[in-house]
Amino acid sequence: METHLRTELAPNALDMALGQRRPAGVIHHSDQGSQYTSLAFGKRCEQAGVRPAMGTVGDCFDNAMCESFFATLECELLSRRRFKTQAEARSAVFDFIEGWYNPHRRHSALDYLSPINYERSHSAQADYRSPTPSTETG
């Protein structure tokens, strides 16, 4: 969270997400904001092996899950309290996302699992399907 939308905000956020989750085969979906269409963000995506995808102008349905997340954040946290400082707001948003939303909030689009449980389930299925190298010699 910042008080600006300068170009470096998007690559920095991407680096934070990649560092925390270490995902493979990532598609980064965004709107056509200048921070996402910047050369710096495109270059960072390329370096990280992330495929950028952008919605069409004025079409909120392109990124319905993200729009749903922000509506939930606003309804369940932001509209219920006022913050005295940016640091207080940042802490509350972090606690909401990492302490409630990701580990516990169930989603119909994720088979009624929380985001973390869905990711674990998806990761376990991918591990189960991938062939295991043989350790036999002979």
Backbone bond lengths (Angstrom), bond angles and torsions (degrees), N, CA, C in turn:
res aa  C-N    CA-C-N  psi(-1)  N-CA   C-N-CA  omega(-1)  CA-C   N-CA-C  phi
1 M - - - 1.453 - - 1.517 108.77 -
2 E 1.285 114.99 132.63 1.459 121.26 178.60 1.517 109.64 -137.74
3 T 1.311 115.16 173.99 1.463 120.96 176.96 1.520 111.31 -97.91
4 H 1.325 117.00 10.36 1.463 122.16 -177.69 1.522 110.25 -140.60
5 L 1.314 115.98 168.19 1.468 121.76 175.14 1.527 110.48 -122.04
6 R 1.331 116.58 36.69 1.461 119.57 179.73 1.528 110.95 -65.32
7 T 1.314 114.87 161.17 1.458 122.88 -174.45 1.521 113.42 -53.30
8 E 1.327 118.30 -39.22 1.472 120.09 -175.23 1.524 113.15 -68.31
9 L 1.306 118.46 -15.57 1.461 121.49 -178.83 1.538 111.40 -61.41
10 A 1.318 118.26 -45.63 1.480 121.29 -177.21 1.530 112.28 -67.69
11 P 1.338 120.58 -48.80 1.472 118.49 177.31 1.526 112.58 -62.43
12 N 1.327 117.56 -36.24 1.467 120.15 178.60 1.529 110.89 -65.07
13 A 1.323 117.08 -42.19 1.461 120.96 178.47 1.529 110.40 -65.78
14 L 1.322 116.80 -40.33 1.463 120.70 177.53 1.524 110.31 -61.49
15 D 1.334 116.94 -45.04 1.463 120.55 178.53 1.525 111.32 -60.57
16 M 1.331 117.00 -40.22 1.458 120.72 179.00 1.531 110.41 -62.86
17 A 1.318 116.44 -46.16 1.469 120.85 -179.27 1.525 110.97 -64.30
18 L 1.312 116.98 -44.47 1.466 120.02 -179.92 1.525 111.43 -65.32
19 G 1.318 117.03 -37.36 1.459 120.99 179.23 1.518 112.62 -67.61
20 Q 1.316 116.61 -36.06 1.458 119.95 -178.87 1.518 112.68 -78.73
21 R 1.317 117.78 -37.60 1.466 120.78 -171.19 1.518 114.07 -104.91
22 R 1.302 119.26 -27.71 1.463 124.25 -177.77 1.534 112.63 50.59
23 P 1.305 116.99 52.14 1.466 120.02 -176.89 1.523 112.02 -80.44
24 A 1.316 115.17 162.15 1.470 121.63 175.37 1.522 108.35 -119.64
25 G 1.319 117.29 149.81 1.458 121.37 176.61 1.519 113.35 64.68
26 V 1.319 117.40 43.55 1.465 122.15 -173.57 1.526 111.58 -85.24
27 I 1.326 113.70 137.17 1.460 121.75 168.89 1.519 106.00 -114.51
28 H 1.319 117.46 124.09 1.467 121.79 178.57 1.521 107.87 -100.47
29 H 1.325 116.25 109.72 1.456 120.69 -179.42 1.519 109.22 -97.17
30 S 1.317 116.96 134.52 1.461 121.02 -179.59 1.518 110.01 -146.78
31 D 1.326 113.78 173.64 1.452 118.86 169.55 1.533 107.03 -83.06
32 Q 1.311 117.13 -170.82 1.465 119.71 -176.67 1.523 112.40 -99.64
33 G 1.336 115.60 35.61 1.457 120.45 176.05 1.518 110.91 -62.77
34 S 1.318 115.59 152.57 1.465 120.31 -175.25 1.521 112.70 -61.09
35 Q 1.329 117.97 -29.88 1.463 118.97 179.12 1.527 112.09 -69.30
36 Y 1.343 117.65 -24.10 1.470 121.22 178.73 1.528 112.59 -92.04
37 T 1.309 116.99 -22.93 1.462 119.97 178.27 1.527 111.73 -92.69
38 S 1.334 116.54 0.23 1.466 120.38 -178.46 1.524 111.24 -68.75
39 L 1.311 115.56 153.10 1.464 121.04 176.30 1.528 110.71 -62.78
40 A 1.325 117.16 -36.83 1.468 120.89 -178.73 1.525 110.83 -62.57
41 F 1.327 117.63 -42.71 1.456 120.04 -179.87 1.530 110.45 -69.15
42 G 1.314 117.16 -42.71 1.461 120.83 177.82 1.519 111.87 -60.00
43 K 1.325 116.26 -42.07 1.468 120.87 178.98 1.528 110.51 -65.46
44 R 1.346 116.89 -41.68 1.463 119.78 -179.67 1.526 111.02 -65.38
45 C 1.336 116.79 -39.21 1.470 120.39 176.28 1.518 110.41 -60.56
46 E 1.318 115.77 -45.31 1.467 120.09 -179.68 1.524 110.76 -61.36
47 Q 1.335 117.51 -45.28 1.464 121.60 179.42 1.526 111.94 -60.97
48 A 1.330 116.36 -36.34 1.465 121.23 -176.03 1.524 112.81 -88.62
49 G 1.330 117.46 -4.55 1.459 120.14 -178.38 1.519 112.76 74.06
50 V 1.317 116.49 28.06 1.456 122.98 -179.79 1.525 108.33 -100.97
51 R 1.323 116.48 132.21 1.465 120.65 178.93 1.525 109.57 -93.46
52 P 1.342 117.42 113.39 1.463 119.18 178.26 1.531 110.81 -77.44
53 A 1.328 115.40 143.22 1.464 122.11 175.70 1.520 107.06 -138.18
54 M 1.305 116.62 137.28 1.461 120.67 -177.98 1.508 111.04 -123.07
55 G 1.314 113.82 141.41 1.457 120.33 175.69 1.519 110.52 -74.30
56 T 1.306 115.46 167.27 1.454 120.23 176.19 1.524 108.87 -79.65
57 V 1.307 116.50 154.71 1.457 121.88 -176.82 1.529 110.33 -61.01
58 G 1.330 115.44 129.54 1.458 121.39 175.58 1.514 115.74 74.75
59 D 1.338 118.86 14.14 1.461 121.14 -177.32 1.525 109.48 -113.49
60 C 1.333 116.77 97.73 1.465 120.62 -177.88 1.524 111.98 -72.07
61 F 1.325 118.15 -16.07 1.461 120.49 -178.25 1.520 112.71 -76.43
62 D 1.343 117.88 -16.17 1.455 121.01 177.07 1.520 111.73 -61.97
63 N 1.305 116.83 -29.36 1.452 121.46 -176.43 1.521 109.32 -131.77
64 A 1.315 116.27 51.87 1.465 121.98 -172.50 1.526 112.36 -60.67
65 M 1.328 118.53 -37.40 1.472 119.28 -179.86 1.521 111.00 -65.36
66 C 1.308 117.20 -40.47 1.470 120.24 178.90 1.526 110.00 -68.21
67 E 1.319 116.69 -41.96 1.469 120.42 177.27 1.521 109.78 -60.37
68 S 1.321 117.91 -40.21 1.459 122.81 178.02 1.528 110.72 -63.53
69 F 1.331 117.08 -41.77 1.459 120.62 177.72 1.519 110.77 -59.05
70 F 1.329 117.21 -48.80 1.467 119.57 -177.79 1.526 111.52 -66.13
71 A 1.321 118.36 -34.15 1.462 120.96 175.39 1.530 110.21 -64.65
72 T 1.337 116.83 -40.75 1.462 121.32 177.67 1.522 110.89 -65.17
73 L 1.317 116.93 -44.94 1.468 121.73 178.15 1.526 110.25 -57.78
74 E 1.312 116.15 -45.43 1.463 119.76 -179.58 1.523 111.33 -65.72
75 C 1.325 117.29 -46.95 1.458 122.04 -176.41 1.526 112.79 -69.59
76 E 1.322 117.49 -43.86 1.460 121.22 -172.59 1.527 114.19 -89.90
77 L 1.333 117.65 -14.69 1.466 119.19 -179.74 1.529 112.37 -130.26
78 L 1.323 116.38 -61.96 1.457 119.66 -168.07 1.523 114.32 -66.48
79 S 1.317 118.05 -36.98 1.466 119.11 -178.73 1.525 112.47 -79.15
80 R 1.321 117.32 -8.59 1.467 121.68 -177.68 1.519 114.05 -95.92
81 R 1.324 117.67 -9.67 1.458 118.74 -179.89 1.515 112.45 -152.02
82 R 1.301 114.97 164.18 1.458 122.83 177.15 1.526 107.57 -116.12
83 F 1.308 116.33 146.09 1.453 121.26 -177.13 1.519 109.55 -113.57
84 K 1.325 115.93 138.48 1.463 120.92 -178.92 1.518 111.46 -80.14
85 T 1.341 116.61 -32.02 1.466 120.92 -177.17 1.526 109.90 -136.91
86 Q 1.311 114.85 163.17 1.456 119.68 175.39 1.531 109.99 -65.28
87 A 1.319 117.39 -36.12 1.469 120.69 179.17 1.530 110.44 -63.01
88 E 1.328 117.53 -39.20 1.458 120.82 177.88 1.533 110.69 -65.23
89 A 1.321 116.20 -42.21 1.473 120.40 178.23 1.522 110.76 -64.93
90 R 1.309 116.79 -43.88 1.470 121.57 179.09 1.527 110.72 -59.48
91 S 1.311 117.12 -44.10 1.463 121.81 179.60 1.528 111.10 -64.77
92 A 1.323 117.36 -42.54 1.468 121.33 -179.83 1.528 110.94 -65.54
93 V 1.320 117.07 -41.11 1.466 120.51 179.27 1.528 109.77 -66.80
94 F 1.319 117.40 -42.84 1.467 120.58 177.04 1.524 110.45 -59.19
95 D 1.339 117.01 -48.89 1.464 120.82 179.86 1.521 111.64 -59.95
96 F 1.334 117.03 -40.69 1.459 120.88 179.61 1.528 110.79 -62.94
97 I 1.335 116.40 -48.10 1.469 120.55 -176.06 1.527 111.35 -70.63
98 E 1.331 116.45 -52.60 1.470 119.97 -173.74 1.529 113.54 -83.19
99 G 1.330 117.18 -25.18 1.452 120.13 -177.64 1.521 114.64 -96.15
100 W 1.336 116.69 -23.47 1.463 119.67 -178.04 1.522 112.06 -125.44
101 Y 1.312 116.97 -60.27 1.466 121.27 -169.74 1.529 112.30 -60.56
102 N 1.307 118.32 -57.76 1.473 120.30 -176.70 1.529 113.60 -65.83
103 P 1.341 119.22 -44.67 1.466 117.07 -177.54 1.528 115.92 -82.96
104 H 1.341 118.40 -22.84 1.465 119.07 -170.44 1.523 116.27 -126.81
105 R 1.318 119.55 -29.78 1.463 122.17 -172.24 1.520 109.86 -71.29
106 R 1.339 116.61 115.48 1.470 121.23 -178.74 1.523 110.57 -80.98
107 H 1.351 115.24 150.71 1.462 121.37 -176.63 1.518 110.27 -133.59
108 S 1.310 116.13 132.48 1.469 119.66 178.37 1.528 110.70 -63.35
109 A 1.326 117.42 -34.28 1.468 120.59 -179.59 1.527 112.56 -72.44
110 L 1.338 116.75 -11.32 1.467 121.34 -179.96 1.532 110.38 -115.20
111 D 1.330 116.10 36.45 1.465 121.55 -179.58 1.532 111.92 56.76
112 Y 1.315 116.10 35.07 1.466 123.84 179.95 1.530 113.26 59.12
113 L 1.312 115.32 33.61 1.459 121.78 173.16 1.519 108.44 -107.98
114 S 1.325 116.38 159.57 1.463 120.11 172.09 1.535 107.43 -73.63
115 P 1.341 118.29 161.29 1.470 118.96 178.08 1.530 113.43 -55.62
116 I 1.324 118.00 -41.27 1.467 119.62 -179.63 1.523 110.83 -67.29
117 N 1.323 117.49 -43.92 1.468 119.40 179.86 1.522 111.54 -67.00
118 Y 1.315 117.12 -35.33 1.464 120.13 176.82 1.524 109.93 -65.10
119 E 1.327 116.25 -44.22 1.460 120.15 179.52 1.528 110.69 -62.83
120 R 1.312 116.90 -42.36 1.473 120.35 177.74 1.522 110.94 -61.82
121 S 1.314 115.88 -44.29 1.463 120.92 179.90 1.527 110.33 -62.93
122 H 1.317 116.43 -44.73 1.460 121.48 179.86 1.525 110.72 -64.34
123 S 1.313 116.30 -41.47 1.464 121.27 179.26 1.522 110.64 -65.55
124 A 1.336 116.67 -41.65 1.474 120.44 179.23 1.522 110.75 -64.60
125 Q 1.328 117.42 -39.52 1.463 120.56 178.30 1.517 110.86 -65.42
126 A 1.325 116.87 -40.35 1.467 120.36 178.98 1.522 110.33 -65.45
127 D 1.348 116.13 -40.23 1.468 119.63 177.99 1.521 111.03 -65.01
128 Y 1.332 116.70 -39.26 1.462 121.62 -179.13 1.524 111.09 -64.88
129 R 1.340 116.47 -38.72 1.469 121.13 -177.15 1.513 113.22 -78.20
130 S 1.331 118.22 -23.62 1.473 118.51 -175.65 1.528 109.51 -77.17
131 P 1.327 116.90 139.42 1.461 119.98 -179.54 1.523 110.87 -67.14
132 T 1.315 115.42 142.32 1.456 121.17 178.04 1.521 108.33 -94.14
133 P 1.323 117.27 130.43 1.464 119.01 178.60 1.523 110.80 -62.95
134 S 1.292 116.61 140.97 1.460 121.62 -179.18 1.519 109.36 -74.67
135 T 1.326 114.74 139.25 1.472 119.52 176.91 1.520 111.38 -100.66
136 E 1.326 115.83 -0.47 1.469 119.07 -179.99 1.517 110.31 -76.82
137 T 1.299 115.52 146.65 1.456 120.65 174.38 1.518 107.90 -120.57
138 G 1.268 115.52 155.97 1.423 111.75 177.64 1.416 116.99 163.27
